[in-house]
């Protein structure tokens, strides 16, 4: 019934929005195609993402990846944010390409998503982008790399996290990120749970 509401041209937007939210709460994977069809809708895109994010099925990640080349502006940034929340590593190459974009907001969203996804590929892409970006964009990429270090720690990959923090402690890294990286190293080296 909820999927029917989404597919019906006559359903009011309020009803569709409620249906999206309810489908997310139910974790209904059969709703993925109907929700994905709304990702490009100016009014319903946000609700569609809200419905898709909690559904524990790979078809959601595929739908979000498929939407990337079709969207622009806030709709695209919203999908990037959803990919970051779901930590979809397969989206890494597409996000890495966006780090070269002229649109600062897009670069910031892609860097944040890569940071949340974490892993060796994200680390490599973020450090490469750090060397060629400037200003606000550079700080966003550095923030993404810091998040990537935290993701390594969360996975128990302490050595990888410390190596990334060390890279982010370099003199040419934006000051706020450099200080955060140094703090990360100190915290790890002096914490109660460090290896003896």
C-alpha positions in Angstrom: 0.0 0.0 0.0 2.8 2.4 0.9 4.6 1.7 -2.4 1.3 2.3 -4.2 1.1 5.8 -2.6 4.6 6.6 -4.0 3.8 5.3 -7.5 0.5 7.1 -7.7 0.6 10.5 -9.5 -2.5 11.5 -7.6 -1.0 11.0 -4.1 -0.5 14.3 -2.2 3.1 15.2 -1.4 2.4 14.9 2.4 1.1 11.4 1.9 4.2 10.4 -0.2 6.6 11.9 2.4 4.9 9.9 5.2 5.0 6.8 3.1 8.8 7.3 2.5 9.4 7.6 6.2 7.3 4.6 7.1 9.0 2.4 4.5 12.4 3.3 6.0 11.1 2.4 9.4 9.9 -1.0 8.1 13.2 -1.6 6.2 11.2 -2.7 3.2 13.7 -3.7 0.5 10.9 -4.2 -2.0 10.3 -0.4 -1.8 13.8 0.4 -3.0 12.9 1.0 -6.7 9.9 3.2 -5.8 12.0 5.3 -3.4 15.0 5.5 -5.8 12.6 6.9 -8.5 12.0 9.9 -6.3 15.7 10.8 -5.6 15.6 13.4 -8.5 12.4 15.0 -7.3 13.0 18.5 -5.9 10.3 18.1 -3.2 10.5 14.3 -2.4 14.3 13.6 -2.8 15.0 14.2 0.8 12.2 12.0 2.0 13.2 9.3 -0.5 16.7 9.3 1.0 15.2 9.2 4.5 13.4 6.1 3.5 16.3 4.4 1.8 19.1 5.0 4.4 17.9 2.5 7.0 17.1 -0.3 4.5 19.8 -3.0 5.0 20.0 -4.2 1.4 22.8 -3.7 -1.2 20.1 -2.6 -3.7 20.0 0.7 -1.8 23.7 1.3 -2.3 23.3 0.5 -6.0 20.4 2.9 -6.4 22.3 5.7 -4.7 25.4 5.1 -6.8 23.2 5.0 -10.0 21.7 8.4 -9.0 25.1 10.2 -8.8 25.6 11.0 -12.5 21.9 12.0 -12.9 21.7 14.7 -10.2 22.9 18.2 -9.6 23.0 20.7 -6.7 21.4 19.9 -3.4 19.9 16.7 -4.6 23.3 15.4 -5.5 24.9 16.5 -2.2 22.0 14.8 -0.4 22.7 11.5 -2.1 26.4 11.9 -1.4 25.6 12.4 2.3 23.4 9.2 2.3 26.3 7.3 0.7 28.6 8.5 3.5 26.1 7.5 6.2 25.8 4.0 4.7 29.6 3.8 4.3 29.4 2.4 0.7 33.0 1.7 -0.3 31.9 0.9 -3.9 31.0 4.6 -4.3 34.6 5.6 -3.5 35.9 6.0 -7.1 32.9 8.2 -8.1 33.4 10.3 -4.9 37.1 10.6 -5.5 36.5 12.2 -9.0 34.3 14.8 -7.3 37.2 16.0 -5.2 38.4 17.7 -8.4 35.2 19.6 -9.0 35.0 23.4 -9.0 32.0 23.4 -6.8 33.3 23.8 -3.2 30.1 22.4 -1.6 30.3 19.3 -3.8 34.0 18.7 -2.9 33.1 19.2 0.8 30.3 16.6 0.7 32.5 14.1 -1.3 35.4 14.5 1.2 33.1 14.1 4.2 31.5 10.9 2.7 35.0 9.4 1.8 36.1 10.2 5.4 33.1 8.3 6.8 33.6 5.4 4.5 37.2 5.2 5.4 39.7 2.5 4.3 42.9 2.6 2.3 41.4 3.9 -1.0 39.7 6.8 0.8 42.9 7.6 2.6 44.9 7.7 -0.7 42.2 9.8 -2.5 41.9 12.3 0.3 45.7 12.8 0.7 46.1 13.2 -3.1 43.3 15.9 -3.1 44.9 17.6 -0.1 48.0 18.3 -2.2 46.0 20.1 -4.9 43.2 21.9 -3.2 43.2 25.3 -1.5 41.2 27.4 1.0 37.9 26.1 2.3 38.0 23.1 0.0 41.4 22.1 1.4 40.1 22.3 4.9 37.1 20.1 4.0 39.5 17.5 2.4 41.6 17.6 5.6 38.5 17.1 7.7 37.6 14.1 5.6 41.1 12.6 6.1 40.7 13.2 9.9 37.4 11.3 9.8 39.2 8.5 7.8 41.8 8.2 10.6 38.9 7.9 13.2 37.3 5.2 11.0 40.7 3.3 11.0 40.7 3.5 14.8 37.1 2.3 15.0 38.1 -0.8 13.0 41.1 -1.5 15.3 43.6 -0.4 12.6 45.7 1.8 15.0 48.9 1.8 12.9 47.0 3.0 9.8 45.3 5.7 11.9 48.6 6.9 13.3 50.3 7.0 9.9 47.4 9.1 8.6 47.6 11.4 11.6 51.3 11.8 10.9 50.7 12.8 7.3 48.1 15.3 8.5 50.6 16.8 11.0 52.8 18.2 8.1 53.5 21.9 8.1 51.5 22.6 4.9 48.3 21.1 6.2 45.6 23.7 7.4 46.3 24.6 11.0 43.1 23.3 12.5 43.5 19.9 10.9 47.2 19.8 11.8 46.4 20.4 15.5 43.6 17.9 15.4 46.0 15.3 13.9 48.6 16.0 16.6 45.9 15.7 19.3 44.9 12.3 17.8 48.6 11.1 18.0 49.0 12.3 21.6 45.6 10.7 22.6 46.6 7.4 21.0 50.2 7.4 22.4 49.2 8.4 26.0 45.8 6.6 26.3 45.2 3.8 28.7 44.4 1.4 25.8 47.5 1.8 23.8 49.6 -1.3 23.0 52.4 -1.8 25.6 
